[in-house]
Amino acid sequence: MKTVENSKRLGLFLLIEGLLIFVPMIILGQAINWPDILGEPANVVLPLIHQHSSETLIGYFSYMVYSILFFPAIALIAFNVSKEKYLEPSLWIAAAFGALSGATRSIGIIRWLSAMPILANLYSAGDNAAKESISVIFEAINAYGGSIGEDLGVSIFASVSVALISVYILKNKTLPKWTGWFGTAAAIAIAIPALGIFGIDVGVMVIASVAVVQFWFMFLGVYLMFRKYKV
């Protein structure tokens, strides 16, 4: 049920979700030079993870929390903007893609909480032959996890969910048009990193595009918290 109090609570939730991305950015950025490190080889990444194991676990765990919360954020926005008491088909699809985004993001992040710390410990204790084998394993796991987490979760699935909600807002005017146009720009921005599937180097565009979505969450959250509701 959409009420003034529920809308304000949603606004606060979206503001918190928007700010959450800065937790892993600060922790991992200082510890392992994230996100620049994402494109580096094993001989650069694994020693840093070994040296900063605690910070890596805390940083990526906070990133996973943010990623899991992406789904309820999208679902709750969909319920809030719906002009009906139920979700219309496009909003159901948006919520479904939000769930897929949260799930695939988490799968991608898990590699940094499970496999990579093990590889980092083995790499630090291994000889040259062992390090060469571990590097091959690292590249395979990183490519697989990156395709699922970044290309599918952070980019494609999230882009579809945000785009569908934004188009619905623009079509039905259940929120101000700027929220729909802002969301459309965010959807386009987070679609760009998917070009990595075709071998195009997008560099740190993953984080830059995620930041656009976070600002959409935050601005939408502030609007819902402080808008003037009819009594």
Secondary structure, 3 states (H helix, E strand, C coil): CCCHHHHHHHHHHHHHHHHHCHHHHHHHHHHHCCCHHHHCCHHHHHHHHHHCHHHHHHHHHHHHHHHHHHHHHHHHHHHHHCCCCCCCHHHHHHHHHHHHHHHHHHHHHHHHHCHHHHHHHHHHHCCHHHHHHHHHHHHHHHHHHHHHHHHHHHHHHHHHHHHHHHHHHHHHCCCCHHHHHHHHHHHHHHHHHHHHHHCCCCCCHHHHHHHHHHHHHHHHHHHHHHCCCCC
